[in-house]
């Protein structure tokens, strides 16, 4: 009789997101967990918080890949006749309920083809419905043919057909090879047509099993929050800190806990200690910095693809010396204090110091284009209309036969005047957001299924909003969209369309073309009717393309998507877009906040004064400005002492970027 793996369980009931227990002798406890699906925390693409609400698990899917999909239409391999293509992949754990080979072919293969998996021949019949989001061919394979370690996949056509592969040029790991003699000999260094490539075929493996690990992070935690929910924190000194996990472990699984902390509201290598196992930082003599803020991290791991640990909650227990300040009681109204929302994934912003950004602004006189605008949002609308007007021949197909214009506004606008720059949604959107960046506005690129748009950060609306510069191939119109008078982000549009609200979506054009109509009646919107947006939304994780074209798709828009550096919004627990690594259903991962400052208040021990600390995420930050009781704005450091007067004390803070543009103002009123 088989003996089942023993389940070790530690569990307690969690009835709310955060509970605070005041303990004797300066012991304070805070619990993270409950039924909110960990929405207040961060986690990577290997974490599943939806299958068992309240529990964080490893997600039951993994993509194994050796390349990022940096290709062009010339880095290809036409496999026919005696030509064979071999791809080797390291599989640490082959145990899986299902497996699929994901192959970038660009277009549908001609007829069936063969896949030899570790010497076992399989004939695959292509199914158009299984072509995923375009360009990628999905071939179901028997996971029983896989083995631990190096696996070999040999691909060649059956019945005299052909199949096209593509190549990412990278010298390592050197696990792709070509044979021109039906597999008798192999060349790992000369692949592709004419043998000029040395890289990896875009062949990825999707396994239905649990990945080896994933991580959950807390947001930055103010140590004073362990003591009180009041916005003004007491004078404190963290002595010991300990974290424990409520968890369920199967044999071969584990959850490892880490801590880091420091004196500033967000991580800074000069003011914070680095990540170390939680037990190391338990005592104060093991910490270099004063932990006024801290962060915990839980790494879920497994040695078996069929098992996952379960994280049900995190308890933080700390002993803290608390000193009550002398003098009158201090309270504060922080209802207008903007909270910074961060996502899990890093994002790279175009730097102000890049001279090409300056040249773009000056040569095309962009300051004059937006100079007469009365608001930030109007600047976006005017800039969008001006930019779309540069391509008066719309999507003229003759342009796509020449240079495939890169994501570079300087090149696109200079070539466009001579009708040599491609005119299509990808070029419109990228040129627009780079021009916006050049005048100090914040914007980025965004994928809507097979259409490319922009999203702007609006200080006025305090959110990301879709802007479509390539709305129509025959019209100069540009649009954003509203639902119930609220401007929408791309994911909000996707959610509205999929929930049956398409008839309520309004397409809004700038004042020059002011006209509104319901989304399902937008006959002019041949390309971008919201009906086309049901499948997917994704974002490149940077907007600094003027600084560097790579990594990315140099010919994006002229073929199917291949690059594996986008972050995709998923509508299901197991991502539908199986060919990509990064997926999220956590809204803050795609829609973090910028251009605002958050205020943190604590007592100093002296009557009538407070310590103020500021945190901000502002691309190309120049300074933070402070105004007290409606007086003059003055530059301020991110930490200062505030002297209080009797009654109300109002402070306002706002970031200013290197273009001199103000961010969003936070306001705090302190009663003394």
N, C-alpha and C positions, 0 to 999 in steps of 0.2 A: 504494500500500500504506500502510495506517495505521501510524503509529509509536506504540508503547506508551509511556506515561509512564515515565521513568527512575526506578528505585527506588534511593535512597541509603540504605545500611545501615551502621550501626555496631553491633557485637554482641560480647558475650563470654559464655562459659558461666557460669551461676549455679547453684551446687550446693546452696546453703543460703540460708535467709532472711537472715541477717546473718553476714558474715565480717569479721574484724578483722585488719589487717596492720600490724605494727609496722615503721615505717620509720626509717631513720637520720636523725639531725639533727632530731628532733622532728617528723617527718612521719607522719601517721596517716590511715588510709583505712578507710572503712566502706562496704559495698555493701548497698543495699536492692533487693530483687527476688527472683526465683526462683519456685518452684512453689506458694507459699502463696496465690496469687490476690490478693496485696496486702491480706490480711486485717489486717495490723498497721498499715495506713495508713487514711486517710479519703479518700472520693471522692464526687462528687456524682452525681445521677441520670442525667447524660449519659455516665457512664463504664461500660464493659463489661469486667469482669475474668474472665468465664466462657467466652466463645467460644474464646479461645486462652489456656488456663491459663498463668499466668506473665506474660502480657502485658496491659497496660491499653490499651484501645481506646476510641474514641467508640462509643456504642451506636447501632444503626441504627434509630432511631425518634425522632420529635420531635413535640411538641404545640405548636401555635401558638394563642394565646388572648389576648383583650383584657380579660377579666374574671375575677373570683375566684368567682363563683357565689353572691354574697350576695343571696338572693331571699326573697320570701314568696309565699303562694298568691295574692296580689292583684297582684303585679307580673308580669302575664302578658299575652299577646297571643293572641287567638283569630283565626287567619288563615283566612278563608273568603270566598266570593263574590269581590268586587273588591278585597279587602284583599291587599296584598303586604308581605312583610318582607324587608328588605335588610340584609345584613351584609358589611362590608368588612374584609378582613384583609391585613396586610402580610406577604408571603412573600419573605424575602431570597433564598432559593434554591429554585425550584420543582422541581428535578430530584429525582425519587423513583420507586421501582419500584412503589409502591402509594400510594393516598391515600384518606382517608375523612373525610367531614364528620360531626362528632359534635354532635348537636343535642339539647338538653334539652327534651323534650316532656312530661315528668311521667308520662304514660301513653301507651299505644300510639296512634299516629295512626289516624284513621279513613280507611282506604283509601290509595291511592297519592297521591303529591304530586310537584310539579315543583321542580327546582332549576336555575336558570339560572346558569351559571358563566361569567363574563365574556361574557355574551350568548348562550352556547350552552345550549340547553334540554335537560334530562335528566329523564326520568320515573322515579321511584323507587318500587318496590313494597316496602312495609314487611314485614320478616321478624321475627317475634316472637323467634326464636332469636338474632337479632343485637342485641337490646336491651341488651346488655352487662349491667351489674349492676342494671338497673332505672332507668327514667326517661329514659335516654339512648338516642336513636335513632341508629343507625350507618348512614350512607349511603355506600357505596363510590362513588368518583368517578374519572374518568380524569385522572391527573396531567398528561397532555398538554394539558388545558384550562387549566392554571394558568400564570401568568406571573410573572416577577420584579417585585416591587414590590406595588402595590395590586391586590388581586383582589376582585371583586364577586360575591356569592352572593345571588340573589333566590329566595325560597321562597314557594310558594303551592300550594294543593291542586289535584289533578286530579279530573275527573269530579264536581264539585260536593261534594267532601268538605271536611274541615276539619283543621287541625293547630294545636296549641297550643304557643306558645313562651313562654319566661320571660325576665325582664329584671333585670339587675344595675344598679342606679341609680348611675351615675358619669358625670360630665360629659365626661371624656376617656377615650378618644381621639375620641369622637363619630363612630363609624363604624357606627352602626346607624340605620336609617330605616324609616319606614312610609309606605305609599301606600294611599289609599282609593279610587283611581280606576284600578286595574289597572296601575299603574306609570307613569302619565303624569306625575305630580308626586310629590315625596318630601319628607317632613318628618323632619328629624333631631333635633328637640327635643321632640316630643310623640308618644311611642309608648306602647304598652300600651292597655288598655281605658280609654276616656274620655280618652286622651292625657295622663295625669298623670305618666308616667315620662319621664325623660331619661337614658338609659343605654345599655347594650349587651345585645343578645340573647345568650343562652348558646348560642353556636355556635362550636365549636372545630374545628381542622383537624389531623388526625393524618397525618404523612408518614413513609413508610418510606425514610428517608435519614439520613445522619449529621448531627447538629446542628453548628453552627458552632464550638462549643468545650465542653470539660468540664475539670474539674480534679481532680488527685490531690494530697493533702496528707500529709506525714509526721505522725506523732504528735509531741508535744514531745520533743525529744532532749536528754539531758544531755550536754554537751560532754565530760565525763569518760568517757562510754561509748566515745568514740573511742580512749581510751587503755587502758582496762581493763574487764573484766567484773566485777571485784570491787566490792562495794557502797560501800566507802570510796574516794572519788576523791582523787587527789593535788592539791596546789596547782597551778593551771594558769593560763596566760594565752594566749588564742587570738590568734594573730598574723594568719594568713591563712586563708581558707576558700574552697573552690572546689567546685562541684558540676557533674557531667557526667551526661548521660543516655545509656544504651544504648537505641537507638531504631531504628525503620525509618520513613523518610519517603518518601511519594509526592509528586510535584510538586503544589504547592498546599496542602500540609499542613505543620504545624510543631509544635514543642514548645518552650515558653518556660519558663525556670526562674527562680524567685524565692527569696529568703531573708529571714528576719527572726530576731532573737534578742534575748536580754536576760539579766538577772541572776536572775530568779525562775523557778520551775518551769513557769509557764504565762503566757500573754500578759497583760501589763498595760501600758497606755499610758504609765505613769510609769516603767517599768523596762525596756521593750522598744523596739527600733527597729521601724519599720513595714515592710510588704512593699515590697521594691524588687527590680529585676532582679538576679540573683545576681552578675553581674560588678561591680556597684556596691559590694557589701559585701565584695569580695575582701580588701582590706587593712584593718588595724585602724584607720587614720586616717579611714576612711569610716564608722565606727560610733560612735555616741554612747554606747552602753551596753556594759557588760562582758558578753560573751556566754558565760555559764556554761550556758545552754540555748539551743537554736535550733530552727527548723522550716523545712523546704523545701516548695516548692509547684511543681508541674508543670502547666502549662496546655496541653492538647492542642487544636489548632485546625485547621480545614480551610476551604478556599474552595469545595469541591465536595461536594455531598451524597452522592456515590458514592465518596469517598475518606476514609480515616482514617489518622492516624499511629498508630504502635505504640510504647508505652513498655515497655521490657523490664527496665529497672533504673536506679537512681540511685546514682552513686558520689560520696561526700563525701570530699574530701581536705583536710586542715588541717595547718598548721604550728603547733605549740603549745610554749610554754615550760613545762616540767614541773619543779617543785621538790620534791625528796624531803624529807619532814619528818624532823626530828631526833627521836631517842628510839626507843622500842620500836615494833615492828610492831603495827599496829592492824588487826583483822579484825572482821567483824560477821555475825550471823545475822539475815537479813531475811525469813525464811520466813513470818512473821506480819505483814509490812508490806503493807498493802492497796494494790494498784495501782489508780489511777484510770483508768476506761475512759470515753472520751468518744465521742460520735457526731458525724457531720458537721453535722447540722442543729441550729439554735438551738431552745431550749425556754424558754418564759416561765412563771415560777412566780408564784403568788398571793403578793403581798407581805404581810408581817406587819402593816405599818403601816396597811393599809386598814381603816377603821373599820367597814365593813360586815361584815368577818370577825369583829371583836370583838363586834358586835351579835348576830351569828348565834350565837356561842358563849355569850354571856351570856343572851340572851332564851330560848333553848331549853335552857339549863342543861346544855350538852354536857359540861362538866367532870364533872358529877355522873353523866352517863350512863356514862362510862368510868372513873369514880373508883375503883370497887372492883376493877378488873382487875389481875391479877398479872403480865401481860406485855403487850408491845406488840401482838403478834398477837391476843391476847384482846380488846384494845381495838377492833381492827378488826372482829372477829366480833360483839362486843356492839353496837357502833355500827351495823353493818349490820343486825342483827336489829331494833334499836330503830327504825331509819329505815324499813325495809320495813313495820314494823307501823303506821306512820302512815297508810298507804294500805290500810285493811282491806277496801275494796271492790275490790281488785285492779285489773284493767284495765277497770273499768266503762266501756263505750263512751259513755255519756252525757257523761262528762267531756270527751271529745275534741270534742264539739260546741260547747264554749264557748271560753274563753281558751286559746290555745296557749301553754302556760307556757314562758317562756324558761329558759335554763340559769342559774338563779339560785336557790340554796337558800333564801334569805331570802323571796323571793316565793312559791316553791313551798310551803314549810311554812306560811306565813301563810295562803295561800289554801286549802290542803288541809283545814284544820280546818272550813272552811265548804263543803267539797266543790266548790270551784271550781278547784282545781289539777288539771291533767291527771295521770293515773296510768298510766305506761307505762315501759318499760325506760330510755328516754332520761332521763326525769325522775328515776327512782329512782337511776340511776348517778351523774348529775351532782350531785344533792342529797347523796348519800352522800360522794362524794369532796370536796365543799366542806365538809361537816361534819367530815370527817377533817382537812382542812387547818386548820379553825378550832381544833382542839385540838393542832396541831403535828405531826400525822402527815402523811406524804406519799402522795398518790394522784393518779390522773389518769383521764381518760376513754379509752375504747377501743371500736373498732368491730369486731364479728364478723359479717361479711356484712351482714344487715339487722337485726342485734341490737346493742344498745349495753350495754356493761358497764364495770366499773372495773378498774384494776390498782393495787395497793398496792405501795409500796416497803417491804419488810420488812428491818429491821436485823438481826433474828434469823436470817433465811434469806439475807441479803445478796443479794437479787434482787427483781425485779418479779414479782408473783403476781396472777393473775386473781381478782377478786371479782365475782360476779354477784348483784346486788341484785334484779333483775327476773327471777329464775330461772323463775317460773311465775306465770301470771295468776290462779290460783285459790289459791295457797298463800303463806304468809308465809315460806317457806324462803328462805335465801340460801346460796350455795355458793361454795367454791373447789374446785380439782381437783388430784388427785395421780396420779402415775404412778410405780410402784415406790417409794412413800413419799416422793416428792419433789414439793413444790408447784410448779405449772406457771404459766408466763406464757401469754399468748394465742397467741403464735407457737409455743411448745412444744406447745400443745394442737393447733394447726393441723397441725404436722409429725407429731405422733403419730397423728392421725386419718388423714392422707394416707398414712402408712406402714403402715396396717393394725393399729394398736395400740389401737383404740378400746375393745376389750373389757377392756383393762387400766386404762383411765382410771376413777378413783374420784371420785364426786361427794361432797364433804365438807361437811356442814352444821355450824353452830356447836353447842356443847354443848346448848343449849336444845332443839335438834331433832336431837340426835346420832343419825345413821343413815347408813350408807354402802351403796352399791350400784353395780354396774358400769354404765358409761356406756351400753352397748347394751341394758340392762335397765331404764333409768330411764323407765318409762312415764309417770311424773308430769311429766317434763321435756318437755311438749308443745312449748314454744317453743325451748328451748335445748339439745336433745340435741346432743352433739358432731357427730353426722352432718351437722348444718346448718352446720358451721364449715369445711367443705372449701374454700369459694371464696376467702375473703380476710380479712385483718386490717389495721386501720389505726388511727392515733392522731392526734387533734388535737395540734398542736405547742404547746399551752399549757394551763394549768389555772387561769388568772387570770380566770375568767368573772364573778366577783363584782366585779372591778375594771372590766371592760368586756365587754359582750355581743358587740361586734363587734371584729374580723372573725369571721364564722362564719355558721351557719344559724340564724336567729332562730326558725325553726319546725322545727328538726331533729326527726325522728321522726314528723312528720305528713305527710311526703311523701318522695320519693326523695332520695338524697344529691346535692347540687349543688355544694357548696363545694370549691374547689380548693386548700385549705390543709392537707389531711390528708397524712400520710405513710403510704403503703401498702406492706405487705410483698408482694413478688412471688415467685412460684414458678417463673417462666420468665424467660429472658433478656430477651425483649421483653415488657413488662408486658401482662397480660391486660386490665386495667382501663384501656382506652385513653383514657378521658375525663379522666384526672387527670395532673398534671405530676410529682408527687414519688412515686417508687417506690424501694425498696431491697431487697436480699437480704443486706445487711451487718448482722448481728445487733446490733452495737454501736450502730447508728444508732437503733434503737428501744429498746435495753436498755442504756443507759449506767448508770454507778454514781453514787450520791450518798451523803451522810452518812458519809463516811469521810475520813481524812487519810493522805497518803502521805509518807513520810520520805525525805529525801535527805541523804547524809552526805559531807562532804569535809574534808580536812585543812586546817589553818590555817598550817602552817609552825612552830608552836610545839609543843614536846613536851607530850603529855598532854591535848590538847584537840582537839575537832572542831567544825566549823561544821555546824549542822543547819538545813535548810530544809524547810518543810512546804507541801504543796499540798492543797487540798480543794475539792470541789464539793458544797456544802451549802446547800440553799435556806434563805434567811433565817438565814444564819450569824450567831451572836452572838459566839462566842469559840472558841478552841481550848485544851483543857486538857492539861497535861503531868504525868506522874507518873514519878519516878525511883526505881528500885530498890524499888518497892512502897510508897513513901512517900505523902504527901498529894498530891491533885490540886491543881494550881495553874494559873492562866491563863498562857498563854505567847504571845509574838509568833511570827509565822510564820518568823522567822529568829533564831537565837541561838547562842551558843557553849556547848558542853558540856564541862565539866571532868571528866576521866576519873580513876578510881582504878585501882589495880592489880587485875587480874582481870576479872570480868564487870561490865558496866554495862548495866542494863536501863532503857530508856525506853519509856513508853507515851503515846500521844497520841490524842485523840478530839475531834471537833467537837461543839459544843453549839449548838442553834438558839435562836431568840429566845423560845421557850416554855419554855426550860430543859431540853429533852429531849436526852439524850446520843445521839451517833451511834456508829458502829462504832469499836472500839479497834484501832489498829495498834501492834505491839510490835516493837522492835528490841533485840537484845542485842549489845553491843560488847565484844570481848575486848581487853584492853590489858595 
